């Protein structure tokens, strides 16, 4: 492809309304990431490497746990919202989905309290005690997922940007003030973390202005479509999340939670490379539902911008890690190189994934997640057992590569089906 063609594609893309929305979303993701890095700097310095590992491990349990209780209902709601053509019908459906989210949130608090007992048996009673202590506040995670899907389905990019950035923006001053006047501990860090999400969730929910008329019909519609849309997505997300988070559990089980913190830091620091294509795919999600293919200029520009970002990242990441986290975290650097490449690859796969999801191709996404899940389990058990945290990083880039290749193949197969329907 000529350089002129590449420049032309990027120039055309930059003129579109979707790109402005993508810019807003990506800027919020970058701000969120920068703030997230500041949060991790504060936590690593105030908690130390061991308690920071415990902090990240508990986050992993909550992330995995919330996946089990959504049953694909939020994904179904997002898909239905993408097809709505008026603000009023969007708000009515969002209200019905919020009622479902409230029930799921109550269920999740109970699940996490019960989960503390097997966690205590496998990883120690101290971590189990933390799970029980904070189980009353974990209702925020289902509501956060609800908002992510609603805002994506309605293309409410500004509110989605707020949802991404505000929790860290609240956490940082709260942590510094608390350290100054009260002191800092793992319990305080967890409390501030959960409260910052709770405040954000309440505020953004109010901004979405859900309507609670016709709740029965809205809930019925979501449940009726969940079998064909949401359950497939649920199984795909469940397998993907469970197998991805397996790295944290295997590191903690075979070694200790210190390595959980090291690997989590490598993932966090490389997140911008996933964010670029993810932001573009999210901004185009509603439009994808009415397109027969992803615009060529979107793919070209996304790949070009992501690659340039990767090259810049690789040039400075070692200096950034030492500057922010001290020489104590130098072992994150080689992991970050591998995870950075994996993040870009995975992000490009997300572009095709969002197109397929917008078209309701949930069965292929479910089946693909199962295949990748098997690959992840093998890697995160055997490679982690053999090579520790480096084995986790190698597994990640292998799985990310297969993810992109499979999404690309499914996308082209779906395009052929659309073309045959169009000309039949």
Long-range contacts (C-beta under 8 A, 24 or more apart in sequence): 1-300, 5-300, 6-300, 6-304, 9-296, 9-297, 9-300, 9-301, 10-297, 10-300, 10-301, 10-304, 10-305, 12-297, 13-295, 13-297, 13-298, 13-301, 14-301, 18-283, 18-284, 18-287, 19-283, 21-155, 21-157, 21-283, 22-157, 22-279, 22-280, 22-282, 22-283, 22-284, 24-157, 24-158, 24-161, 25-157, 25-160, 25-161, 25-164, 25-279, 25-282, 25-283, 26-275, 26-276, 26-279, 26-280, 27-161, 28-160, 28-161, 28-162, 28-164, 28-165, 29-161, 29-164, 29-272, 29-275, 29-278, 29-279, 30-272, 30-275, 31-164, 31-165, 32-164, 32-165, 32-168, 33-268, 33-271, 33-272, 33-275, 35-165, 35-168, 35-169, 35-171, 35-172, 36-168, 36-268, 36-271, 37-268, 37-269, 37-324, 38-168, 38-172, 39-168, 39-171, 39-172, 39-175, 40-265, 40-268, 40-325, 41-324, 41-325, 42-172, 42-175, 42-176, 43-175, 43-189, 44-261, 44-265, 44-325, 44-329, 46-175, 46-179, 46-184, 46-189, 47-184, 47-185, 47-186, 47-189, 49-258, 49-261, 49-328, 49-329, 50-257, 50-258, 51-185, 51-186, 51-189, 52-261, 53-252, 53-256, 53-257, 53-258, 53-259, 53-260, 53-261, 53-262, 54-126, 54-127, 54-130, 54-186, 54-257, 55-186, 55-189, 55-190, 55-193, 55-261, 56-248, 56-257, 56-260, 56-261, 56-264, 57-123, 57-127, 57-248, 57-252, 57-257, 57-260, 58-127, 58-130, 58-131, 58-134, 58-190, 59-193, 59-264, 60-245, 60-248, 60-249, 60-260, 60-264, 61-112, 61-115, 61-119, 61-131, 62-112, 62-138, 62-141, 63-141, 63-241, 63-245, 64-241, 64-242, 64-245, 65-108, 65-111, 65-112, 65-115, 65-138, 65-141, 66-108, 66-138, 66-141, 66-142, 66-145, 67-237, 67-238, 67-241, 67-242, 68-111, 68-238, 69-104, 69-107, 69-108, 69-111, 69-142, 70-104, 70-142, 70-145, 70-234, 70-237, 71-104, 71-226, 71-230, 71-231, 71-234, 72-226, 72-229, 72-230, 72-231, 72-232, 72-233, 72-234, 72-235, 72-237, 73-97, 73-100, 73-104, 73-222, 73-223, 73-226, 73-230, 73-234, 74-101, 74-145, 74-146, 74-148, 74-149, 74-150, 74-230, 75-149, 75-229, 75-230, 75-233, 75-234, 75-237, 75-357, 75-362, 76-222, 76-225, 76-226, 76-229, 76-230, 76-233, 77-146, 77-149, 77-150, 77-153, 77-222, 77-230, 78-149, 78-150, 78-152, 78-153, 79-153, 79-225, 79-229, 79-230, 79-357, 79-358, 79-360, 80-153, 80-221, 80-222, 80-225, 81-149, 81-150, 81-153, 81-154, 82-153, 82-154, 82-155, 82-285, 82-286, 82-289, 82-358, 83-289, 84-153, 84-154, 88-211, 90-153, 90-154, 91-208, 91-209, 91-210, 91-211, 92-211, 92-213, 92-214, 92-218, 93-218, 93-221, 93-222, 94-150, 94-154, 94-208, 94-210, 94-211, 95-210, 95-211, 95-212, 95-213, 95-215, 95-218, 96-212, 96-214, 96-215, 96-217, 96-218, 96-219, 96-221, 96-222, 97-146, 97-149, 97-150, 97-210, 97-218, 97-222, 98-146, 98-205, 98-210, 99-212, 99-215, 99-219, 100-219, 100-222, 101-142, 101-143, 101-145, 101-146, 102-143, 104-142, 104-146, 105-139, 105-140, 105-141, 105-142, 105-143, 106-139, 108-138, 108-139, 108-141, 108-142, 109-135, 109-136, 109-138, 109-139, 110-135, 112-138, 122-253, 123-252, 123-253, 123-257, 130-186, 130-187, 130-190, 133-187, 134-190, 134-191, 134-194, 137-191, 137-194, 137-195, 137-198, 138-194, 140-194, 140-197, 140-198, 140-201, 141-197, 143-201, 143-205, 144-197, 144-200, 144-201, 147-201, 147-204, 147-205, 147-208, 150-208, 151-204, 151-208, 152-282, 152-285, 153-285, 153-286, 154-208, 154-286, 155-283, 155-285, 155-286, 156-208, 157-282, 157-283, 159-204, 159-207, 159-208, 160-282, 162-200, 162-203, 162-204, 162-207, 163-200, 163-201, 163-204, 166-196, 166-199, 166-200, 166-203, 166-204, 167-193, 167-196, 167-197, 167-200, 168-196, 170-195, 170-196, 170-199, 170-200, 171-196, 228-360, 228-362, 229-360, 229-362, 230-362, 231-362, 232-362, 232-363, 232-365, 232-366, 233-357, 233-362, 233-365, 233-366, 235-366, 235-369, 235-370, 236-362, 236-365, 236-366, 236-368, 236-369, 236-370, 237-369, 239-369, 239-370, 239-372, 239-373, 240-369, 240-372, 240-373, 242-373, 243-372, 243-373, 243-376, 243-377, 243-380, 244-376, 246-376, 246-377, 246-380, 246-381, 247-380, 247-384, 247-392, 247-395, 247-396, 250-380, 250-381, 250-384, 250-385, 250-392, 251-384, 251-388, 251-389, 251-392, 254-384, 254-385, 254-388, 255-388, 255-389, 259-388, 259-389, 262-329, 262-331, 262-332, 262-335, 262-389, 263-335, 263-389, 263-392, 263-393, 265-325, 265-329, 265-332, 266-332, 266-335, 266-336, 266-339, 266-393, 267-339, 269-317, 269-320, 269-321, 269-332, 269-336, 269-339, 270-313, 270-336, 270-339, 270-340, 270-342, 270-343, 271-343, 272-309, 272-313, 272-343, 273-306, 273-309, 273-310, 273-313, 273-340, 273-343, 273-344, 273-347, 274-343, 274-344, 274-346, 274-347, 274-350, 275-347, 276-302, 276-305, 276-306, 276-309, 276-347, 277-302, 277-306, 277-344, 277-347, 277-348, 277-350, 277-351, 278-347, 278-350, 280-351, 281-350, 281-351, 281-353, 281-354, 281-355, 282-354, 284-354, 285-354, 285-357, 285-358, 286-358, 288-354, 288-355, 288-358, 288-359, 289-358, 289-359, 291-355, 292-415, 292-418, 292-419, 292-422, 293-415, 293-418, 294-351, 294-352, 294-355, 294-411, 298-351, 299-351, 302-348, 302-351, 303-348, 306-344, 306-347, 306-348, 307-344, 309-344, 310-340, 310-341, 310-344, 313-340, 314-340, 331-389, 334-390, 334-393, 335-389, 335-390, 335-393, 338-393, 338-394, 338-396, 338-397, 339-393, 339-396, 339-397, 341-397, 342-393, 342-396, 342-397, 342-399, 342-400, 342-401, 343-400, 345-397, 345-400, 345-401, 345-403, 345-404, 346-400, 346-403, 346-404, 348-404, 349-400, 349-403, 349-404, 349-406, 349-407, 349-408, 350-407, 352-404, 352-407, 352-408, 352-410, 352-411, 353-407, 355-411, 356-407, 356-410, 356-411, 356-414, 359-414, 361-410, 361-414, 364-410, 364-414, 365-410, 368-403, 368-406, 368-407, 368-410, 371-402, 371-406, 372-399, 372-402, 372-403, 372-406, 375-399, 375-402
